[in-house]
């Protein structure tokens, strides 16, 4: 269920701008009903995850643009560290807030602790969510056909077959489809899709209902240091090689060219 908007007697959520990966598109819509404190939402394609440097550059350009606004109190990122694609993002005027997460699965599960426990229980699980399913970026026949079509534009058919076998070989370390949803209207339809992928792959299937607490607290300004990294103006997001996942670093000066 979506979180209800705060009552008139409750604390006022901060005025926010959101930068959001489209993998959360329907979850954001569900959990921002009545969210009058959202000044702006900008969506970014899931495919940017394949190119961390481009993801960083794209988000930084959006941050720089949004910082010109004088009607917001913070910028929120619906992302994780994402292969270091968000590491290095910097702000000069508004706070930047991001969940302490290596990737979006932490957000779907509700905490980094829940994700760590799941990983320990099932290290061979491959995670499916409605957004990843819609993008056809999860193991299954549709993923292979999508890759085939893209590769045929660049390579000969024999080379494409070899590259597809390489892709399938990468799936061999997994044996379980773990589908996680946050109660969106397409949750059951996408669960059925994930189950079909599991059958095609010959893997086990499990359906878990996620915990929306981390996402909705991110969106409604209920931030604590244990779950969220807050970057103050003049600092940048850094990678912390421990359970904190992230940290605030001083902005490094640009190297001058000789």
Legacy VTK file of the C-alpha trace (Angstrom):
# vtk DataFile Version 3.0
C-alpha trace
ASCII
DATASET POLYDATA
POINTS 258 float
0.000 0.000 0.000
1.267 3.544 -0.693
2.200 5.675 2.275
-0.483 8.253 3.020
0.483 11.909 2.834
1.470 13.453 6.177
-1.365 14.936 8.210
-1.574 18.671 8.639
-0.350 18.287 12.240
2.700 16.238 11.251
6.126 17.491 10.169
6.330 19.072 6.754
8.449 17.014 4.340
11.244 18.979 2.674
10.720 20.362 -0.801
12.503 17.927 -3.100
13.691 17.274 -6.623
14.074 13.604 -7.579
16.500 11.954 -9.976
15.123 8.479 -10.598
16.067 5.342 -12.513
13.106 4.106 -14.544
13.382 0.704 -12.881
11.383 2.397 -10.065
8.837 4.096 -12.323
5.654 2.446 -11.029
6.939 2.146 -7.466
7.600 5.888 -7.369
4.105 6.580 -8.691
2.592 4.317 -6.031
4.471 5.759 -3.080
4.271 9.451 -3.975
0.512 9.765 -4.067
-0.376 13.106 -2.484
3.287 14.188 -2.447
2.891 17.924 -2.910
6.451 18.453 -1.651
7.949 17.088 -4.888
8.987 20.014 -7.048
10.384 17.963 -9.927
11.026 14.375 -11.008
13.554 13.495 -13.705
13.682 9.963 -15.104
16.737 8.186 -16.505
17.011 5.112 -18.681
17.907 1.781 -17.098
20.525 1.155 -19.786
22.812 3.767 -18.224
23.784 1.065 -15.708
25.816 -0.569 -18.477
28.046 2.514 -18.696
28.870 3.792 -15.184
30.905 6.733 -16.455
28.023 7.867 -18.639
25.573 7.348 -15.771
27.720 9.581 -13.579
28.068 12.255 -16.247
24.324 12.229 -16.986
23.324 12.509 -13.347
25.924 15.192 -12.666
24.604 17.292 -15.536
21.090 16.973 -14.118
22.319 17.850 -10.618
24.104 20.926 -11.890
20.971 22.024 -13.723
18.650 21.408 -10.776
20.886 23.287 -8.388
19.832 26.492 -10.104
16.399 26.062 -8.498
15.733 28.166 -5.430
12.489 26.421 -4.420
13.919 23.094 -3.178
15.696 21.995 -0.024
17.374 18.802 -1.254
17.903 16.555 -4.263
17.071 12.873 -3.860
18.593 10.054 -5.904
16.536 6.875 -6.347
19.708 4.925 -7.088
22.325 2.903 -5.278
26.060 2.954 -5.817
25.321 1.161 -9.116
28.756 -0.104 -10.100
30.295 3.166 -8.841
28.168 5.024 -11.369
27.022 7.457 -8.678
30.393 7.758 -6.912
31.845 11.215 -7.463
28.541 13.061 -7.787
28.894 16.471 -6.169
26.649 19.305 -5.067
27.336 22.965 -4.416
23.999 24.379 -3.266
21.505 21.745 -2.088
21.863 18.578 -0.029
22.052 15.315 -1.941
20.368 12.257 -0.408
20.769 8.644 -1.543
19.968 5.313 0.157
22.922 3.286 1.419
22.680 0.593 -1.234
24.966 -1.124 -3.690
22.056 -1.370 -6.131
18.290 -1.148 -6.385
17.661 -4.610 -4.923
18.522 -3.193 -1.502
15.762 -0.621 -2.012
13.280 -3.314 -3.016
14.159 -5.385 0.053
13.923 -2.428 2.434
17.441 -2.319 3.871
21.029 -3.279 3.204
20.799 -5.697 6.128
17.849 -7.523 4.559
19.706 -7.737 1.258
22.851 -9.076 2.955
20.822 -11.741 4.747
19.165 -12.742 1.475
22.531 -12.976 -0.264
23.848 -15.189 2.497
20.763 -17.417 2.302
20.825 -17.689 -1.486
24.089 -16.604 -3.138
22.942 -18.207 -6.408
19.739 -16.141 -6.680
19.207 -13.788 -9.611
16.877 -10.907 -8.770
13.894 -9.959 -10.898
11.638 -6.926 -10.314
8.788 -5.463 -12.362
11.005 -2.726 -13.796
13.868 -5.050 -14.740
11.346 -7.417 -16.318
9.753 -4.666 -18.416
13.167 -3.671 -19.728
13.867 -7.338 -20.667
17.158 -7.143 -18.767
16.740 -10.395 -16.822
17.815 -13.889 -17.922
15.270 -15.518 -20.192
14.347 -15.977 -23.851
13.311 -12.351 -24.362
16.652 -11.143 -23.058
18.525 -13.348 -25.512
16.400 -12.190 -28.437
16.889 -8.558 -27.487
20.650 -9.020 -27.318
20.616 -10.956 -30.616
18.816 -8.137 -32.419
21.281 -5.574 -31.057
24.337 -7.663 -31.941
23.172 -8.476 -35.469
23.434 -4.780 -36.253
27.183 -4.959 -35.514
28.408 -8.542 -36.077
28.048 -11.577 -38.327
25.571 -14.264 -37.319
28.305 -16.738 -36.266
29.874 -14.147 -34.000
26.478 -13.341 -32.539
25.849 -16.991 -31.667
29.189 -17.112 -29.860
28.439 -13.930 -27.913
25.016 -15.242 -26.922
26.585 -18.418 -25.559
28.939 -16.215 -23.558
25.922 -14.412 -22.134
24.267 -17.691 -21.176
27.505 -18.898 -19.587
27.370 -15.893 -17.281
23.977 -17.065 -16.052
25.374 -20.470 -15.108
26.404 -19.322 -11.623
22.727 -18.837 -10.764
19.987 -21.389 -10.209
17.083 -19.426 -8.688
14.819 -16.638 -9.895
13.996 -14.419 -6.924
11.206 -12.046 -7.878
10.653 -9.044 -5.575
7.773 -6.586 -5.790
6.520 -3.586 -3.838
2.824 -3.985 -4.567
2.486 -2.170 -7.879
-0.481 -2.905 -10.120
1.688 -5.011 -12.440
3.251 -7.083 -9.639
1.354 -10.311 -10.320
1.683 -10.057 -14.093
5.426 -9.608 -13.769
5.608 -12.434 -11.227
4.094 -14.717 -13.865
6.700 -13.511 -16.363
9.518 -14.214 -13.905
8.128 -17.690 -13.298
8.101 -18.390 -17.055
11.728 -17.295 -17.252
12.588 -19.671 -14.408
10.884 -22.550 -16.207
12.728 -21.769 -19.449
16.048 -21.602 -17.602
15.367 -24.722 -15.521
15.815 -22.699 -12.324
13.880 -22.621 -9.079
11.423 -19.778 -8.553
10.552 -17.771 -5.464
8.309 -14.740 -5.058
9.104 -12.281 -2.285
7.102 -9.233 -1.318
9.578 -6.447 -0.687
9.592 -3.800 2.006
8.759 -0.273 0.772
10.047 1.468 3.921
13.421 2.510 2.509
11.936 3.885 -0.715
9.072 5.780 0.850
11.263 7.248 3.606
13.659 8.395 0.894
10.790 10.063 -0.966
9.181 11.659 2.094
12.306 13.050 3.744
12.486 10.633 6.684
16.263 10.336 6.540
18.625 8.894 9.131
22.369 8.379 8.853
22.129 4.600 9.215
20.047 4.176 6.053
20.835 7.241 3.966
23.928 9.111 2.880
23.446 12.861 2.964
25.978 14.904 1.026
26.254 18.518 2.113
26.943 21.301 -0.386
30.627 21.414 -1.240
31.114 17.634 -0.910
30.779 14.622 -3.183
29.559 11.050 -2.891
32.297 8.527 -2.222
32.481 4.749 -2.016
33.085 3.360 1.467
34.515 -0.210 1.412
32.601 -1.290 4.514
29.011 -1.762 5.661
28.319 1.961 5.260
28.721 1.550 1.449
28.937 5.318 0.951
30.546 8.361 2.510
30.862 12.097 1.956
34.210 13.125 0.486
35.671 16.571 -0.115
35.469 17.633 -3.727
38.790 16.956 -5.393
40.114 19.855 -7.446
40.325 19.222 -11.171
43.811 18.432 -12.385
45.229 21.237 -14.502
46.481 20.290 -17.932
50.177 20.898 -18.608
LINES 1 259
258 0 1 2 3 4 5 6 7 8 9 10 11 12 13 14 15 16 17 18 19 20 21 22 23 24 25 26 27 28 29 30 31 32 33 34 35 36 37 38 39 40 41 42 43 44 45 46 47 48 49 50 51 52 53 54 55 56 57 58 59 60 61 62 63 64 65 66 67 68 69 70 71 72 73 74 75 76 77 78 79 80 81 82 83 84 85 86 87 88 89 90 91 92 93 94 95 96 97 98 99 100 101 102 103 104 105 106 107 108 109 110 111 112 113 114 115 116 117 118 119 120 121 122 123 124 125 126 127 128 129 130 131 132 133 134 135 136 137 138 139 140 141 142 143 144 145 146 147 148 149 150 151 152 153 154 155 156 157 158 159 160 161 162 163 164 165 166 167 168 169 170 171 172 173 174 175 176 177 178 179 180 181 182 183 184 185 186 187 188 189 190 191 192 193 194 195 196 197 198 199 200 201 202 203 204 205 206 207 208 209 210 211 212 213 214 215 216 217 218 219 220 221 222 223 224 225 226 227 228 229 230 231 232 233 234 235 236 237 238 239 240 241 242 243 244 245 246 247 248 249 250 251 252 253 254 255 256 257
